[in-house]
Amino acid sequence: MLVHYNQNERYIKYLCHFHYDHDFFECHEVLEEQWKLELNNEYKKVWLGLIRLAVVLYHYRRGNYVGAKKLMRHVHAYANDPT
């Protein structure tokens, strides 16, 4: 599946928050709207995976290591089988 990310402003904002200012909460906020609006189920899976990854890092940064580890297991399993 080819996703044309360069045409998606929300994804670009996600990348900026993720890589530049490391605002993982805002990463979640930016893509949550995209995820809710998305009609294509394959794309919804991509958005959800990226949202969850940002939430893992948000929990980790706040010292919630147990929550981060638990959610990371879900992210890993989802990445291997997003059905």
Secondary structure as UniProt FT lines:
FT   HELIX           5..7
FT   HELIX           9..15
FT   HELIX           16..21
FT   HELIX           24..37
FT   HELIX           41..61
FT   TURN            62..63
FT   HELIX           65..80
//
